Amino acid sequence: MTRARTILVGAGKVGAGFADDPVMARHYPYASHAQVLAEHPRVEWGAVVDVDPAVTSRVQERWGVAHAGRTVAEACVAYAPEIAVIATPPDERLRVLAELPTVRAVLVEKPLGLDEAASRAFLDACRERDVLVLVNIWRRADERLRQIARERDAMVGRVQTAFVTYGNGLHNNGTHMIDLVRMLLGEITRVRSAPESLTDAHGPIPGDVHVAATLTLESGLTVHLAPLDFREYRENGIDVWGTHGRVSVYQEGLSTSVYPRVDNRAMTGEREIASDTPTRLDPTCGRAFWAMYDNLFAALDGQAEPCSTGESAMRTTRVVDLVERSAREDGASLSVDGGG
């Protein structure tokens, strides 16, 4: 089995830091890229880059990574990566790519850029060099969520509506949840935000916002998106109501439940969703990072399609940008594909 020379650029929380969280470790055996890079049989993890030398020193000491530096140039003096995992802030992606002339594939954190134009510039640069792009919108690789996408109609019937919560920023976790709507329910064609809901997100991306919105899908379905203040508690969740059942994914993937349609307990001849007696499905989110790497190598080998492509991420970026724009334009109804 061929192992690919791999570099991690950005060893912050998602790059390596989450590996040190003992609470996350109870549920997520692979909470960071570093944990997968250290164990995956297709990876030769040979270099790490971070602006903080103390961070790269800890990574080298813990995982035995041979090459390190504050810049890609420093780390790659004697190393030529084939795979780059890019976990930097979004404004640095193009520069990092330009400094890695030998890579064949990149696994990059979302968002691809600070806006749609920057994201497109990154993808164009990758295409010009024939570099495979996977975007770590990790729910696309979560097998439980993939099952729901495949079996949704059998689980709940025709979808009637859905409710989504997110926090720590529209461009941060909002990206994940809007992309999950697309994955589970279909393409989003129009957005309309509530301008009075526009607030500072207090999240990790400078200038990020929170806003509530209605998303209209190609099917005509409407999905309701609402932010939560993560300073109070966390919840990135989705609740889907169909004609003969309901499925919910809460606790950021750790709690997945399917609720059947049953006879109404309080009225003759009516029915209800048994929201108090769900069937619980075991979570697989703790291995989603690993599954993303499996998909990366399968795509490189020509054995599978990428599960989270750059073009798919671009459409999610467009929706996210329009949600913010709608709020700033007094709640205008905006088409994702243009045309009014």
Steps between C-alpha positions, in 0.01 A plus 500: 500500500656827385540769765480861388736766634276738691528844659269661756486878461338650807513303825236688697189343650376306198853435381627345823368672811173310535703183554576632849136545604417214741124558468509482120708183527204317656304530176745601227798266454591727209424857601792657314696450182811408699337189645413369153833601348687309772306174444363480146680228300507712182670796668867573553471807722832671453451874558302748707470879471372748756578862579558400865826302545373365832210336315722332241735384776212333683383334179849372424548369852162327516479354150860485382458728199842548341473845340353818646502874450314826535459508122458239229843594365664428836326164539564382144872565463552122482144378452275496193137435603250329271201574725436826685254538784430873521350611831602867489272803509320532165695805381824295489388213276626631165841590638541157658405327176754705305774383739419132443591425137517121547154430648248284312211552740389733777260448787404851602291637783193707425433768400722486192544878512370809671238538226382335180758677282790387720362146510474493121859624466623213718308239301617646170862479617450134598335418168783662302744269678273193487490484880215296649300704754301363793345743746476381859129557540522181700130419521523400134718208613299403810352157419189553716416821314575334169255226599231759576560662162461162327203377704322826582178417318474160669570657840261797489312505169465820305670780691263776612739736679828511689655710775872571533704659779861616488738719699850652507438670169309475176821457300632250757244247624229651282697371203488146642127509564400662171710240322323229703164633378625460144631150574185369667219698336611632162628814335421843642369741235396811696573660837326766705642623831351685794700826510416567864676175595840612364751509788868446574573129520774519767656210307848401384482676159549878533196693384274194484131548571188322618177529305172309476372409155257297295653278234285394204598175332467389140211276610312799640572396858583773751766450768533727801851600611558659841816594692577422864740678732774244573602701805189347658520149350589325173264342250549446130190296425238412241144374546319365193122442497354274231156362419542182703793564730761734636880480524717724714876539531602686815800536731698570182448147372523305824121463534309374197138393542223374272140554615212300344150613416245336734135530600428823682473434872246778562265498201319228308586463134809722514872426502807647661879471495620299798750760613530337843585150371776530238729237358856605580768449237862455604713801403786476253615862515806406707649326196390751236848653468644153436229433242586825324860382458379161375298684238796722407720203419220311326446806279872526428501131403201550270284269712245754631364847441607766752227532764560872564624671186622853457210579267247373754666711769485797265122470472474486878723809520266677257197419714678616816603827337144560377354438845719779638432723199124453535518616861699808399251573218200521730395137459508487121406167340812395307545227239801272540535468122427863419218623285308684766 
